[in-house]
């Protein structure tokens, strides 16, 4: 079974997902190094067990999406800073990219204390992409065609 419409639908879904994520990251100013934008990708895979859409992103994407509670400020995130400092290397890189004249240790301490709010960038992109695929007549046609072939 070819499922050509389903594959095309998943490609549309993936493109919608990635474009939404990239636009939201840029509009919310969450693209200092560009790494999160550049490394967020999707692939449609087909195999003996079906078709799937695989999305990949840097491991820290979930912190940007869900936010992180600080040691002194709770943002309602499932994630929290545990120590006195955020990742010094990441903070130093961010300071350099932004051209900020500040101590990486002071900024890392402040970030760990205050945390940061959620952006829902990934959560909203997935909702938008799913709603665009809901009711897709061509995907439904693929499914109905495959069911008809199985029943015969």
Steps between C-alpha positions, in 0.01 A plus 500: 500500500650827386334755731629778273242747630589415858870554433421833331275591794777419749744712299251788517458438873877495552555819299219675689653385828852615417394832345281581801779414745758706312269802467403487869861460615598807299198709602555421869873572478600145586755460221821656632737241349253369241575144616146424612365615162765325291483169684120469514410273206262227390515191281223277368607136526332205337565139579351158547317615813347815358561868445616740765599862538819543701583840641841578646619798704782577743446336838433832672198587282263377771640757746429780251152360441399425860719754682706431811418592859768695680609431853308813609230533230249233397374519140288184525751304294570130544871596497697681769851624557647306791822689568620858529605530135356433155735346241796743503621397153159558344463832683850612390413414138165685524670810650759502220237463226281773650799727556413548866770633732430295811653232715392153382493390865268784603265431207508124566415558866213732404361254245518215752323713759230645273468220245321585179143487374365247257461592135273213384675529162511124440168427670316760290672391178390139552141610568498718187651229281253238628203727437622557144507125443163421664240410244753483214291333231798352315638334813152366573490368141829312557366344819166404344678353198730289717207377711307406185799301374532320833131407506491357144 
